[in-house]
């Protein structure tokens, strides 16, 4: 299935579109709210695994309904090293059917290769790393 297109602002106000990641593997993860315990664990887990993902040529992007300023504070507080996109109107969240905590592994061709629903934020990044090692 082809991933739905999106264009959203990150924590610095920069627009990110799905097309920006064409030719690269993308982990697109949706989370409910900045600064909540589960979402913080998940974001920090992706941050801590980012070196391994980067070696594989994989980009990480988070999306929630929180605003740009909330994302900026959250990213700065936890030294997050990937974009957090703001979807206040829920258009991208709805397009992906991603209420709650969901992640999509998107191929360089823009296709959804794997979907993760109701993930465990503590082990989730490890789970994706294992799946990527099988795919790459």
C-alpha positions, 0 to 999 in steps of 0.5 A: 500500500502506498503511504498517504502524502503529507506536508507538516511543520516540524518543531523548528517550523520547517515543512516536511513532506513524504516526498522529501524521504523518497529513496530512503527508508522512513519510520513514521511514528504517531504518538498521542501527546508530548511529555507524557510518560509513554510518549517520552519513553518512545521518543527517547528510545528512538533517539537512543537507537538513531545511530543504528537507524542512521547506519542503515540509511533509515530516517525517523519522523514523529507526528502528533496533534500537538503544536509546533511550540509544544514539539520544540519544548519536548524535543529540546527537553529530551535532546531529540534528534529527529523531526516531530511534525505537528498535525493539529487538524488530524488530517495525516493522523486520519489518513494513516488511521493512526489514532493512539500509538502507531508506527509505519515502516515506509520503503524508499518507494513510498510504500508501507511495508509494515504497520505497528499498532498499540506498540510497547514504547520501551521495546518498539525501536528494537522491534523495528531494528530487527525487522529492518535487518531482515528487510535490508 
